[in-house]
């Protein structure tokens, strides 16, 4: 591991072990390498990768109970699922993305980082939510920068057990989205537990984490067929 990378990430997240930092640097290197072939991220500067991808992803760890099963929907280049897995060996992670090229990257990454208890699945969220193998099987569903909250909850809530929760990672402005999503959350069996605003370390970048508890079973007709939640939000 380069001293420069270690110093940068340690200043923002001092509790990381040496092994965690080594894996994160390998992740960064593979991300930059693969990004030359396929479009994984527009964030390619090392400082920005550390802060806006790695540290940002880790902010949800405190909401994840020990030994939880997690599904990361629309994971893209593996955020937040892989950074969380790197710092939390106790959890089981399922990464989901609709683009097979990204899945190939994720599978290569998982193999090279020697991560256990994590898989990558090529699927649309709507299809996964209607698949009996995955529907209402997870403790936690999470997603980052995928869709408006009113759409996102239709992707996530069908995947989690009653008593589980959605952890939605959102940007600085959330008031309108929260208001627009109230009806969808209720229809799908959820209830907002909390909304936490935070600022990423050593920056002025604001984030909001919306935690939604699943209190009753999601009606069987949700999620609707692929594309419908986005075109016609609840």
Residue frames as a rotation matrix with the C-alpha (Angstrom) as fourth column:
UNK 1
0.577 0.817 0.000 0.00
0.817 -0.577 0.000 0.00
0.000 0.000 -1.000 0.00
UNK 2
-0.155 -0.630 0.761 1.28
0.549 -0.695 -0.464 3.44
0.822 0.346 0.453 -0.89
UNK 3
-0.640 -0.175 -0.748 2.00
0.755 -0.319 -0.572 5.77
-0.139 -0.931 0.336 2.02
UNK 4
-0.963 0.267 0.034 0.15
-0.245 -0.923 0.298 8.57
0.111 0.279 0.954 0.26
UNK 5
-0.230 0.924 -0.305 -3.10
-0.160 0.273 0.949 6.59
0.960 0.267 0.085 0.02
UNK 6
-0.139 0.138 -0.981 -2.82
0.834 0.550 -0.041 5.39
0.533 -0.824 -0.191 3.61
UNK 7
-0.872 -0.238 -0.428 -2.35
0.445 -0.750 -0.490 8.92
-0.205 -0.618 0.759 4.93
UNK 8
-0.806 0.587 0.071 -5.29
-0.425 -0.659 0.620 10.26
0.411 0.470 0.781 2.93
UNK 9
-0.004 0.879 -0.477 -7.78
-0.041 0.477 0.878 7.61
0.999 0.023 0.034 4.00
UNK 10
-0.295 -0.178 -0.939 -6.53
0.861 0.377 -0.342 7.43
0.415 -0.909 0.042 7.59
UNK 11
-0.995 -0.101 0.008 -7.13
0.090 -0.919 -0.385 11.16
0.046 -0.382 0.923 8.09
UNK 12
-0.452 0.892 0.007 -10.80
-0.744 -0.382 0.548 10.71
0.491 0.243 0.836 7.19
UNK 13
0.704 0.679 -0.208 -11.40
-0.494 0.679 0.544 7.28
0.510 -0.280 0.813 8.69
UNK 14
-0.134 -0.929 0.346 -8.76
-0.919 -0.014 -0.395 6.51
0.372 -0.370 -0.851 11.35
UNK 15
0.158 0.263 0.952 -10.47
-0.771 0.635 -0.047 3.34
-0.617 -0.726 0.303 12.64
UNK 16
0.841 0.163 -0.516 -9.72
-0.499 0.604 -0.622 1.34
0.210 0.780 0.589 9.48
UNK 17
0.583 -0.664 0.469 -7.29
0.051 0.606 0.794 -1.56
-0.811 -0.439 0.387 9.83
UNK 18
-0.360 -0.825 -0.436 -4.22
-0.545 -0.194 0.816 -1.97
-0.758 0.531 -0.379 7.63
UNK 19
-0.754 0.105 0.649 -5.91
0.436 0.818 0.374 -4.84
-0.492 0.565 -0.663 5.74
UNK 20
0.351 0.936 -0.010 -9.04
0.693 -0.267 -0.670 -2.76
-0.630 0.229 -0.742 5.06
UNK 21
0.439 -0.247 -0.864 -6.94
-0.384 -0.921 0.068 0.09
-0.813 0.302 -0.498 3.68
UNK 22
-0.690 -0.713 0.121 -5.00
-0.254 0.395 0.883 -2.31
-0.678 0.579 -0.454 1.45
UNK 23
-0.417 0.619 0.666 -8.24
0.791 0.608 -0.069 -3.66
-0.447 0.498 -0.743 -0.03
UNK 24
0.602 0.662 -0.446 -9.61
0.391 -0.731 -0.558 -0.17
-0.696 0.162 -0.700 -0.58
UNK 25
-0.034 -0.678 -0.734 -6.47
-0.583 -0.583 0.566 0.87
-0.812 0.447 -0.376 -2.44
UNK 26
-0.848 -0.225 0.480 -6.72
0.177 0.733 0.657 -2.24
-0.499 0.642 -0.581 -4.64
UNK 27
0.100 0.975 0.201 -10.38
0.812 0.037 -0.583 -1.37
-0.576 0.221 -0.787 -5.24
UNK 28
0.499 0.044 -0.866 -9.40
-0.171 -0.974 -0.148 2.15
-0.850 0.221 -0.478 -6.30
UNK 29
-0.511 -0.809 -0.291 -6.75
-0.500 0.004 0.866 0.84
-0.699 0.588 -0.407 -8.70
UNK 30
-0.727 0.303 0.616 -9.10
0.558 0.784 0.273 -1.70
-0.400 0.542 -0.739 -10.31
UNK 31
0.354 0.897 -0.264 -11.86
0.590 -0.433 -0.681 0.90
-0.725 0.086 -0.683 -10.60
UNK 32
0.239 -0.356 -0.904 -9.54
-0.513 -0.836 0.194 3.28
-0.824 0.418 -0.382 -12.48
UNK 33
-0.792 -0.595 0.136 -8.25
-0.248 0.517 0.819 0.44
-0.558 0.615 -0.558 -14.71
UNK 34
-0.491 0.682 0.542 -11.70
0.777 0.624 -0.082 -0.88
-0.395 0.381 -0.836 -15.65
UNK 35
0.323 0.670 -0.668 -13.10
0.323 -0.742 -0.588 2.63
-0.890 -0.025 -0.456 -16.06
UNK 36
-0.457 -0.559 -0.691 -10.88
-0.528 -0.455 0.717 3.05
-0.715 0.693 -0.088 -19.13
UNK 37
-0.993 0.091 0.082 -12.83
0.122 0.697 0.707 0.21
0.007 0.712 -0.703 -20.79
UNK 38
-0.185 0.982 0.030 -16.36
0.755 0.123 0.645 0.70
0.630 0.142 -0.764 -19.49
UNK 39
-0.355 0.115 0.928 -18.11
-0.284 -0.959 0.010 3.68
0.891 -0.260 0.373 -17.92
UNK 40
-0.155 0.222 -0.963 -18.20
0.801 0.599 0.009 2.94
0.578 -0.770 -0.271 -14.19
UNK 41
0.412 0.218 -0.885 -17.72
0.787 -0.575 0.224 6.37
-0.460 -0.789 -0.408 -12.64
UNK 42
0.661 -0.212 0.720 -16.99
0.343 -0.768 -0.541 9.98
0.668 0.604 -0.435 -13.52
UNK 43
0.824 -0.386 0.416 -15.03
-0.564 -0.476 0.675 10.27
-0.062 -0.790 -0.610 -10.26
UNK 44
0.794 -0.564 -0.225 -11.46
0.363 0.738 -0.569 9.22
0.487 0.370 0.791 -11.05
UNK 45
0.056 -0.756 0.652 -9.34
-0.501 -0.586 -0.637 11.51
0.863 -0.291 -0.412 -8.85
UNK 46
-0.448 -0.304 -0.841 -7.88
0.396 0.776 -0.491 9.57
0.802 -0.553 -0.227 -5.89
UNK 47
-0.997 0.064 0.045 -8.98
-0.072 -0.501 -0.862 12.10
-0.033 -0.863 0.504 -3.27
UNK 48
-0.347 0.931 -0.112 -12.52
-0.932 -0.329 0.150 12.12
0.103 0.156 0.982 -4.68
UNK 49
-0.034 0.280 -0.959 -12.71
-0.224 0.933 0.280 8.32
0.974 0.225 0.031 -4.85
UNK 50
-0.783 -0.336 -0.524 -11.69
0.407 0.360 -0.839 8.10
0.471 -0.870 -0.145 -1.19
UNK 51
-0.916 0.394 -0.067 -14.20
-0.208 -0.613 -0.762 10.71
-0.342 -0.685 0.644 -0.01
UNK 52
-0.326 0.862 -0.387 -17.14
-0.926 -0.374 -0.053 10.51
-0.191 0.341 0.921 -2.42
UNK 53
0.127 0.354 -0.927 -17.13
-0.533 0.812 0.238 6.75
0.837 0.464 0.292 -2.96
UNK 54
-0.386 -0.378 -0.841 -15.41
0.329 0.795 -0.509 4.98
0.862 -0.473 -0.182 -0.05
UNK 55
-0.992 -0.033 -0.124 -16.09
0.128 -0.340 -0.932 7.23
-0.011 -0.940 0.342 2.95
UNK 56
-0.489 0.870 -0.068 -19.56
-0.864 -0.471 0.180 8.13
0.124 0.147 0.981 1.69
UNK 57
0.005 0.468 -0.883 -20.46
-0.316 0.839 0.443 4.43
0.949 0.277 0.152 1.38
UNK 58
-0.602 -0.373 -0.706 -19.22
0.451 0.571 -0.686 3.70
0.659 -0.732 -0.176 4.90
UNK 59
-0.802 0.276 0.529 -21.55
-0.517 -0.765 -0.384 6.26
0.299 -0.581 0.757 6.49
UNK 60
0.195 0.975 -0.110 -24.38
-0.771 0.222 0.597 3.72
0.606 -0.031 0.795 6.58
UNK 61
-0.446 -0.455 -0.771 -22.45
-0.022 0.866 -0.499 1.09
0.895 -0.205 -0.396 8.57
UNK 62
-0.961 0.017 0.277 -23.86
-0.277 -0.140 -0.951 2.25
0.023 -0.990 0.139 11.91
UNK 63
-0.103 0.994 0.020 -27.39
-0.978 -0.098 -0.186 1.41
-0.183 -0.038 0.982 10.74
UNK 64
0.212 0.105 -0.972 -26.46
-0.577 0.816 -0.037 -2.19
0.789 0.569 0.233 9.88
UNK 65
0.641 0.096 0.761 -26.91
-0.729 0.384 0.566 -4.76
-0.238 -0.918 0.317 12.65
UNK 66
-0.423 -0.866 0.266 -24.37
-0.768 0.499 0.401 -7.54
-0.480 -0.035 -0.876 13.11
UNK 67
-0.800 -0.056 0.597 -24.66
0.146 0.947 0.285 -10.48
-0.582 0.316 -0.750 10.69
UNK 68
0.167 0.898 -0.407 -27.26
-0.313 -0.343 -0.885 -8.72
-0.935 0.275 0.224 8.53
UNK 69
-0.298 -0.138 0.944 -28.04
0.835 0.442 0.328 -9.74
-0.463 0.886 -0.016 4.97
UNK 70
-0.060 0.140 -0.988 -27.93
-0.116 -0.984 -0.132 -6.74
-0.991 0.107 0.075 2.63
UNK 71
0.155 0.090 0.984 -29.02
0.952 0.252 -0.173 -6.13
-0.264 0.963 -0.047 -0.94
UNK 72
-0.334 -0.367 -0.868 -27.47
0.071 -0.928 0.365 -3.16
-0.940 0.060 0.336 -2.74
UNK 73
0.353 0.653 0.670 -29.75
0.747 0.234 -0.622 -2.22
-0.563 0.720 -0.405 -5.65
UNK 74
0.921 -0.077 0.382 -28.31
0.248 -0.641 -0.727 -0.39
0.300 0.764 -0.571 -8.65
UNK 75
0.685 -0.663 -0.302 -24.86
0.437 0.041 0.899 -0.82
-0.583 -0.747 0.318 -7.18
UNK 76
0.911 -0.351 -0.214 -22.99
-0.399 -0.631 -0.665 0.39
0.099 0.692 -0.715 -10.28
UNK 77
0.143 -0.955 -0.259 -19.29
-0.383 0.188 -0.905 0.11
0.913 0.228 -0.339 -9.49
UNK 78
-0.168 -0.163 -0.972 -20.09
0.572 0.787 -0.231 -1.43
0.803 -0.595 -0.039 -6.09
UNK 79
-0.968 -0.206 0.143 -21.24
0.032 -0.666 -0.745 1.50
0.249 -0.717 0.651 -3.97
UNK 80
0.282 -0.540 0.793 -22.12
-0.923 -0.380 0.069 1.33
0.264 -0.751 -0.605 -1.15
UNK 81
0.928 0.366 -0.076 -22.02
-0.324 0.889 0.322 -2.49
0.185 -0.274 0.944 -0.98
UNK 82
0.519 -0.773 -0.364 -18.33
0.457 0.611 -0.646 -3.28
0.722 0.169 0.671 -1.43
UNK 83
-0.367 -0.664 0.651 -16.81
-0.302 -0.577 -0.759 -0.63
0.880 -0.475 0.011 0.89
UNK 84
0.302 0.552 0.777 -19.31
-0.933 0.005 0.360 -1.74
0.195 -0.834 0.516 3.56
UNK 85
0.954 0.039 -0.298 -18.33
-0.029 0.999 0.038 -5.38
0.299 -0.027 0.954 3.03
UNK 86
0.114 -0.993 -0.028 -14.63
0.198 0.050 -0.979 -4.51
0.974 0.106 0.202 3.31
UNK 87
-0.583 -0.363 0.727 -15.13
-0.539 -0.497 -0.680 -2.97
0.608 -0.788 0.094 6.76
UNK 88
-0.015 0.671 0.742 -17.85
-0.942 0.239 -0.235 -5.41
-0.335 -0.702 0.628 7.90
UNK 89
-0.783 -0.368 -0.501 -16.86
-0.538 0.806 0.249 -9.05
0.312 0.464 -0.829 7.38
UNK 90
-0.809 0.480 0.339 -19.87
-0.019 0.555 -0.831 -10.16
-0.587 -0.679 -0.440 9.47
UNK 91
0.053 0.931 -0.362 -22.47
-0.515 -0.285 -0.808 -9.14
-0.855 0.229 0.464 6.86
UNK 92
-0.382 -0.050 0.923 -23.66
0.672 0.670 0.315 -10.90
-0.634 0.740 -0.223 3.71
UNK 93
-0.234 0.187 -0.954 -23.99
-0.388 -0.918 -0.084 -8.68
-0.891 0.351 0.288 0.64
UNK 94
-0.017 0.279 0.960 -25.86
0.854 0.503 -0.131 -9.13
-0.519 0.818 -0.247 -2.64
UNK 95
-0.580 -0.250 -0.776 -24.97
-0.154 -0.901 0.405 -6.58
-0.800 0.354 0.484 -5.31
UNK 96
0.125 0.713 0.690 -27.58
0.760 0.378 -0.528 -5.98
-0.637 0.591 -0.495 -8.03
UNK 97
-0.382 -0.183 -0.906 -27.17
-0.351 -0.878 0.325 -4.11
-0.855 0.442 0.271 -11.30
UNK 98
0.617 0.764 0.188 -29.00
-0.052 0.278 -0.959 -4.14
-0.785 0.582 0.211 -14.63
UNK 99
0.683 -0.450 -0.575 -25.84
-0.715 -0.252 -0.653 -3.78
0.149 0.857 -0.494 -16.75
UNK 100
0.971 -0.234 -0.045 -23.88
0.238 0.962 0.133 -6.99
0.012 -0.140 0.990 -17.25
UNK 101
0.289 -0.916 0.278 -20.60
0.243 -0.210 -0.947 -5.16
0.926 0.341 0.162 -17.94
UNK 102
0.073 -0.219 0.973 -20.71
-0.821 -0.567 -0.066 -3.79
0.566 -0.794 -0.222 -14.40
UNK 103
0.877 0.282 0.388 -21.39
-0.456 0.744 0.489 -7.27
-0.151 -0.606 0.781 -13.02
UNK 104
0.727 -0.675 -0.127 -18.26
0.456 0.613 -0.645 -8.56
0.513 0.411 0.754 -14.78
UNK 105
-0.067 -0.728 0.682 -16.25
-0.267 -0.646 -0.716 -5.79
0.961 -0.230 -0.151 -13.09
UNK 106
0.327 0.282 0.902 -17.78
-0.920 -0.123 0.372 -6.57
0.216 -0.951 0.219 -9.70
UNK 107
0.999 0.045 0.001 -17.06
-0.045 0.985 0.167 -10.29
0.006 -0.167 0.986 -10.03
UNK 108
0.341 -0.939 0.040 -13.43
0.421 0.114 -0.900 -9.55
0.841 0.324 0.434 -10.94
UNK 109
-0.086 -0.314 0.946 -13.18
-0.590 -0.749 -0.302 -7.15
0.803 -0.584 -0.121 -7.99
UNK 110
0.710 0.437 0.553 -14.68
-0.703 0.392 0.593 -9.64
0.043 -0.809 0.586 -5.51
UNK 111
0.897 -0.403 -0.184 -12.23
0.357 0.903 -0.240 -12.31
0.262 0.150 0.953 -6.67
UNK 112
0.111 -0.947 0.302 -9.14
0.351 -0.247 -0.903 -10.08
0.930 0.206 0.305 -6.56
UNK 113
-0.143 -0.111 0.984 -10.00
-0.753 -0.633 -0.180 -8.64
0.643 -0.766 0.007 -3.15
UNK 114
-0.711 -0.109 -0.695 -10.77
0.157 0.938 -0.308 -12.16
0.686 -0.328 -0.650 -1.90
UNK 115
-0.595 0.600 0.535 -14.09
-0.801 -0.492 -0.340 -11.07
0.060 -0.631 0.774 -0.41
UNK 116
-0.903 0.321 -0.287 -16.32
0.329 0.944 0.020 -13.76
0.277 -0.077 -0.958 1.11
UNK 117
-0.364 0.849 -0.384 -20.09
0.766 0.038 -0.642 -13.67
-0.530 -0.527 -0.664 1.65
UNK 118
-0.094 0.322 -0.942 -20.77
-0.360 -0.893 -0.270 -11.39
-0.928 0.314 0.200 -1.32
UNK 119
-0.347 0.047 0.937 -22.27
0.777 0.574 0.259 -12.02
-0.526 0.817 -0.236 -4.75
UNK 120
-0.662 0.146 -0.735 -23.20
-0.420 -0.884 0.203 -9.92
-0.620 0.443 0.647 -7.79
UNK 121
-0.247 0.702 0.668 -26.46
0.651 0.631 -0.422 -10.48
-0.718 0.330 -0.613 -9.70
UNK 122
-0.999 -0.013 -0.042 -27.42
-0.026 -0.597 0.802 -9.20
-0.036 0.802 0.596 -13.14
UNK 123
-0.320 0.948 -0.004 -31.05
0.944 0.319 0.088 -8.10
0.085 0.024 -0.996 -12.82
UNK 124
-0.422 0.362 0.832 -33.42
-0.101 -0.930 0.353 -5.17
0.901 0.064 0.429 -12.88
UNK 125
-0.941 0.034 0.338 -34.73
-0.340 -0.103 -0.935 -4.28
0.003 -0.994 0.108 -9.44
UNK 126
-0.074 0.997 -0.011 -38.35
-0.993 -0.074 -0.097 -4.83
-0.097 0.004 0.995 -10.50
UNK 127
0.294 0.130 -0.947 -37.60
-0.477 0.878 -0.027 -8.38
0.828 0.460 0.320 -11.66
UNK 128
-0.694 -0.644 -0.323 -35.64
-0.010 0.456 -0.890 -9.21
0.720 -0.614 -0.323 -8.53
UNK 129
-0.768 0.426 0.479 -38.47
-0.630 -0.367 -0.684 -8.00
-0.116 -0.827 0.550 -6.30
UNK 130
0.350 0.924 -0.151 -40.88
-0.936 0.339 -0.095 -10.44
-0.037 0.175 0.984 -7.95
UNK 131
-0.067 -0.479 -0.875 -38.42
-0.393 0.819 -0.418 -13.36
0.917 0.316 -0.243 -7.81
UNK 132
0.843 0.536 -0.042 -39.42
-0.189 0.369 0.910 -15.72
0.503 -0.759 0.413 -4.98
UNK 133
0.345 -0.808 -0.478 -35.74
0.785 0.528 -0.325 -16.45
0.515 -0.263 0.816 -4.31
UNK 134
-0.688 -0.710 0.150 -35.10
0.568 -0.656 -0.497 -12.84
0.451 -0.257 0.855 -3.30
UNK 135
-0.077 0.737 0.672 -38.45
-0.143 -0.675 0.724 -11.28
0.987 -0.040 0.157 -2.42
UNK 136
0.649 0.369 0.665 -38.65
-0.616 -0.259 0.744 -10.41
0.447 -0.892 0.060 1.31
UNK 137
0.721 -0.451 -0.526 -35.39
0.483 0.872 -0.085 -12.30
0.496 -0.193 0.846 1.99
UNK 138
-0.237 -0.938 0.252 -33.08
0.513 -0.341 -0.788 -9.50
0.825 -0.058 0.562 3.16
UNK 139
0.011 0.136 -0.991 -32.62
0.968 -0.250 -0.024 -7.66
-0.251 -0.959 -0.135 6.46
UNK 140
0.061 -0.123 -0.991 -31.56
0.074 -0.989 0.127 -4.47
-0.995 -0.081 -0.051 4.71
UNK 141
0.359 -0.018 0.933 -31.94
0.933 0.029 -0.358 -2.97
-0.021 0.999 0.027 1.24
UNK 142
0.151 -0.381 -0.912 -29.80
0.254 -0.877 0.408 -0.01
-0.955 -0.293 -0.036 0.29
UNK 143
0.354 -0.054 0.934 -29.14
0.933 -0.046 -0.357 2.16
0.063 0.997 0.034 -2.72
UNK 144
-0.097 -0.469 -0.878 -27.19
0.400 -0.826 0.398 5.26
-0.912 -0.312 0.268 -3.61
UNK 145
-0.405 -0.105 -0.908 -28.05
-0.512 -0.797 0.320 7.82
-0.757 0.595 0.269 -6.30
UNK 146
-0.832 0.137 0.538 -30.41
0.432 0.768 0.472 5.52
-0.348 0.625 -0.698 -8.22
UNK 147
-0.378 0.792 0.480 -33.81
0.561 -0.216 0.799 7.24
0.736 0.571 -0.363 -8.29
UNK 148
-0.379 0.389 0.840 -36.15
-0.641 -0.765 0.065 9.59
0.668 -0.514 0.539 -6.46
UNK 149
-0.866 -0.037 0.499 -37.35
-0.461 0.443 -0.769 8.24
-0.192 -0.896 -0.401 -3.14
UNK 150
0.088 0.991 0.099 -40.91
-0.779 0.130 -0.613 7.61
-0.620 -0.023 0.784 -4.39
UNK 151
0.558 -0.005 -0.830 -39.46
-0.687 0.558 -0.466 5.32
0.466 0.830 0.308 -7.08
UNK 152
-0.427 -0.898 -0.110 -36.65
-0.641 0.386 -0.664 3.87
0.638 -0.213 -0.740 -5.00
UNK 153
-0.486 0.257 0.835 -38.91
-0.764 0.340 -0.549 2.47
-0.425 -0.905 0.031 -2.28
UNK 154
0.676 0.728 -0.116 -40.76
-0.681 0.557 -0.475 0.38
-0.281 0.401 0.872 -4.87
UNK 155
0.278 -0.685 -0.673 -37.41
-0.487 0.504 -0.714 -1.20
0.828 0.526 -0.193 -5.77
UNK 156
-0.609 -0.772 0.181 -36.29
-0.482 0.178 -0.858 -1.75
0.630 -0.610 -0.481 -2.19
UNK 157
-0.305 0.503 0.809 -39.21
-0.934 0.007 -0.357 -2.48
-0.185 -0.864 0.468 0.14
UNK 158
0.716 0.616 -0.328 -40.36
-0.668 0.741 -0.067 -5.69
0.202 0.267 0.942 -1.64
UNK 159
0.193 -0.748 -0.635 -36.90
-0.204 0.602 -0.772 -7.19
0.960 0.278 -0.037 -1.07
UNK 160
-0.730 -0.581 0.360 -36.79
-0.422 -0.032 -0.906 -6.90
0.538 -0.813 -0.222 2.72
UNK 161
-0.496 0.488 -0.719 -38.37
0.679 0.733 0.029 -8.90
0.541 -0.474 -0.695 5.50
UNK 162
0.614 0.671 0.415 -40.96
0.080 -0.576 0.813 -7.43
0.785 -0.466 -0.407 7.85
UNK 163
0.892 -0.347 -0.288 -38.84
0.283 -0.065 0.957 -5.84
-0.351 -0.935 0.040 10.60
UNK 164
-0.061 -0.923 0.379 -36.08
0.976 0.024 0.216 -5.06
-0.208 0.383 0.900 8.11
UNK 165
0.457 0.212 -0.864 -35.18
0.226 -0.967 -0.118 -1.63
-0.860 -0.142 -0.490 6.78
UNK 166
0.602 -0.279 0.748 -34.28
0.726 -0.200 -0.658 0.41
0.333 0.939 0.082 3.73
UNK 167
0.167 -0.607 -0.777 -31.26
0.463 -0.648 0.605 2.66
-0.871 -0.461 0.172 3.96
UNK 168
0.655 0.185 0.733 -31.57
0.751 -0.264 -0.605 5.26
0.082 0.947 -0.312 1.20
UNK 169
-0.225 -0.834 -0.505 -28.51
0.719 -0.492 0.492 7.42
-0.658 -0.252 0.710 0.52
UNK 170
0.599 0.579 0.552 -29.55
0.797 -0.500 -0.340 10.80
0.079 0.644 -0.761 -0.81
UNK 171
-0.303 -0.715 0.631 -28.05
0.662 -0.633 -0.400 14.20
0.685 0.297 0.665 -1.60
UNK 172
-0.950 -0.245 -0.191 -28.36
0.305 -0.613 -0.729 17.48
0.062 -0.751 0.657 0.33
UNK 173
-0.639 0.769 0.000 -31.92
-0.769 -0.639 -0.007 18.43
-0.006 -0.004 1.000 -0.70
UNK 174
-0.953 0.207 -0.224 -34.46
0.205 0.978 0.031 15.87
0.225 -0.016 -0.974 0.53
UNK 175
-0.731 0.678 -0.078 -37.55
-0.226 -0.348 -0.910 17.76
-0.644 -0.647 0.408 1.77
UNK 176
-0.107 0.717 -0.689 -39.54
-0.979 -0.198 -0.054 17.57
-0.175 0.669 0.723 -1.48
UNK 177
-0.473 -0.151 -0.868 -38.63
-0.475 0.873 0.107 13.91
0.742 0.463 -0.485 -2.08
UNK 178
-0.992 0.100 -0.079 -39.75
0.119 0.505 -0.855 12.97
-0.046 -0.857 -0.513 1.42
UNK 179
-0.425 0.885 -0.188 -43.12
-0.538 -0.414 -0.734 14.64
-0.728 -0.210 0.653 0.91
UNK 180
-0.024 0.394 -0.919 -43.63
-0.991 0.110 0.073 13.06
0.130 0.913 0.388 -2.52
UNK 181
-0.593 -0.349 -0.726 -42.74
-0.375 0.917 -0.134 9.57
0.712 0.193 -0.675 -1.25
UNK 182
-0.667 0.307 0.679 -45.12
-0.700 0.052 -0.712 9.39
-0.254 -0.950 0.180 1.74
UNK 183
0.398 0.914 -0.084 -47.90
-0.876 0.350 -0.333 7.64
-0.275 0.205 0.939 -0.15
UNK 184
0.332 -0.344 -0.878 -45.56
-0.547 0.689 -0.476 5.11
0.769 0.639 0.041 -1.81
UNK 185
-0.733 -0.666 0.139 -43.90
-0.467 0.344 -0.815 4.22
0.495 -0.662 -0.563 1.49
UNK 186
-0.381 0.682 0.624 -47.28
-0.773 0.135 -0.620 3.59
-0.507 -0.719 0.475 3.12
UNK 187
0.582 0.628 -0.517 -48.62
-0.813 0.466 -0.348 1.50
0.023 0.623 0.782 0.20
UNK 188
0.225 -0.617 -0.754 -45.46
-0.418 0.637 -0.647 -0.64
0.880 0.461 -0.115 0.15
UNK 189
0.726 0.216 -0.653 -45.53
0.384 0.661 0.645 -1.39
0.571 -0.718 0.397 3.89
UNK 190
-0.275 -0.945 -0.175 -42.91
0.770 -0.107 -0.629 1.01
0.576 -0.308 0.757 5.18
UNK 191
0.897 0.427 -0.109 -42.59
0.411 -0.720 0.559 3.80
0.160 -0.546 -0.822 7.74
UNK 192
0.244 -0.847 0.473 -39.82
-0.009 -0.489 -0.872 6.39
0.970 0.209 -0.128 7.95
UNK 193
0.498 -0.183 -0.848 -37.74
0.842 0.336 0.422 5.85
0.208 -0.924 0.322 11.09
UNK 194
0.410 -0.405 -0.817 -35.32
0.328 -0.771 0.547 8.74
-0.851 -0.492 -0.183 10.71
UNK 195
0.780 -0.316 0.539 -33.61
0.455 -0.306 -0.837 11.13
0.430 0.898 -0.095 8.35
UNK 196
0.499 -0.693 -0.520 -30.03
0.527 -0.234 0.817 11.99
-0.688 -0.682 0.249 9.23
UNK 197
0.935 -0.309 0.174 -28.17
-0.050 -0.602 -0.797 14.86
0.351 0.737 -0.578 7.62
UNK 198
0.574 -0.809 -0.123 -24.39
0.480 0.211 0.852 14.57
-0.664 -0.548 0.509 7.69
UNK 199
0.790 -0.468 -0.397 -21.32
-0.612 -0.644 -0.460 16.22
-0.040 0.606 -0.795 6.26
UNK 200
0.814 -0.541 -0.213 -18.52
0.423 0.803 -0.420 14.09
0.398 0.252 0.882 4.85
UNK 201
0.608 -0.581 -0.541 -15.27
0.556 -0.175 0.812 14.49
-0.566 -0.795 0.217 6.82
UNK 202
-0.358 -0.840 -0.407 -12.89
0.365 -0.527 0.767 17.33
-0.859 0.126 0.496 5.92
UNK 203
-0.816 0.168 0.553 -15.39
0.518 -0.211 0.829 18.68
0.256 0.963 0.086 3.38
UNK 204
-0.723 0.674 -0.151 -18.58
-0.481 -0.648 -0.590 20.70
-0.495 -0.354 0.793 3.01
UNK 205
-0.704 0.438 -0.559 -20.40
-0.372 0.443 0.816 17.91
0.605 0.782 -0.149 1.15
UNK 206
-0.430 0.655 0.622 -23.84
-0.814 0.018 -0.581 17.27
-0.392 -0.756 0.525 2.64
UNK 207
-0.778 0.260 -0.572 -25.65
-0.117 0.834 0.539 13.95
0.617 0.486 -0.619 2.54
UNK 208
-0.104 0.775 0.624 -28.96
-0.993 -0.047 -0.107 12.63
-0.053 -0.631 0.774 3.87
UNK 209
-0.937 -0.095 -0.336 -29.59
-0.111 0.993 0.029 9.08
0.331 0.065 -0.941 4.99
UNK 210
-0.101 0.974 0.204 -33.25
-0.964 -0.147 0.222 8.05
0.247 -0.174 0.953 5.02
UNK 211
-0.982 -0.188 0.011 -34.00
-0.181 0.923 -0.339 4.96
0.053 -0.335 -0.941 7.13
UNK 212
-0.120 0.984 -0.134 -37.35
-0.926 -0.062 0.372 3.27
0.357 0.169 0.919 6.45
UNK 213
-0.726 -0.037 0.686 -38.67
-0.432 0.801 -0.415 0.40
-0.534 -0.598 -0.597 8.56
UNK 214
-0.584 0.591 -0.556 -40.77
-0.375 0.410 0.831 -2.32
0.719 0.694 -0.018 6.95
UNK 215
-0.707 0.345 0.618 -43.76
-0.658 0.000 -0.753 -2.82
-0.260 -0.939 0.227 9.19
UNK 216
0.299 0.792 0.533 -46.15
-0.340 0.610 -0.716 -4.86
-0.892 0.033 0.451 7.02
UNK 217
-0.240 -0.378 0.894 -45.88
0.585 0.679 0.444 -7.12
-0.775 0.629 0.058 3.98
UNK 218
-0.673 -0.045 -0.738 -45.61
-0.497 -0.711 0.497 -5.44
-0.548 0.702 0.456 0.58
UNK 219
0.449 0.889 0.096 -48.67
-0.450 0.318 -0.834 -6.20
-0.772 0.331 0.543 -1.61
UNK 220
0.119 -0.433 0.894 -47.85
0.442 0.829 0.343 -8.89
-0.889 0.354 0.290 -4.19
UNK 221
0.777 0.255 0.576 -48.42
0.624 -0.191 -0.757 -6.61
-0.083 0.948 -0.308 -7.19
UNK 222
0.837 -0.542 0.077 -45.36
-0.528 -0.836 -0.149 -4.52
0.145 0.084 -0.986 -6.25
UNK 223
-0.471 -0.281 -0.836 -42.88
-0.215 -0.883 0.418 -3.93
-0.855 0.377 0.355 -7.70
UNK 224
0.687 0.716 -0.122 -44.68
-0.219 0.044 -0.975 -3.38
-0.693 0.696 0.187 -10.96
UNK 225
0.704 -0.401 0.587 -43.15
0.684 0.608 -0.404 -4.46
-0.195 0.686 0.701 -14.27
UNK 226
-0.229 -0.964 -0.136 -39.79
0.855 -0.266 0.446 -3.05
-0.466 -0.014 0.885 -15.39
UNK 227
-0.793 -0.207 0.573 -39.86
0.493 -0.771 0.404 0.67
0.358 0.603 0.713 -16.14
UNK 228
0.143 0.973 0.182 -43.30
0.589 -0.231 0.774 1.34
0.795 -0.004 -0.606 -14.62
UNK 229
0.395 0.024 -0.918 -42.14
0.884 -0.281 0.373 2.68
-0.249 -0.960 -0.132 -11.20
UNK 230
-0.624 -0.720 -0.303 -39.96
0.579 -0.687 0.439 5.26
-0.524 0.098 0.846 -12.95
UNK 231
-0.796 0.361 0.487 -42.60
0.321 -0.430 0.844 6.29
0.514 0.828 0.226 -15.50
UNK 232
0.114 0.940 0.322 -45.50
-0.183 -0.298 0.937 6.30
0.976 -0.166 0.138 -13.04
UNK 233
-0.858 -0.511 -0.050 -44.36
-0.036 0.157 -0.987 6.65
0.512 -0.845 -0.153 -9.39
UNK 234
-0.231 0.782 -0.579 -46.87
0.876 0.426 0.225 5.69
0.422 -0.455 -0.784 -6.70
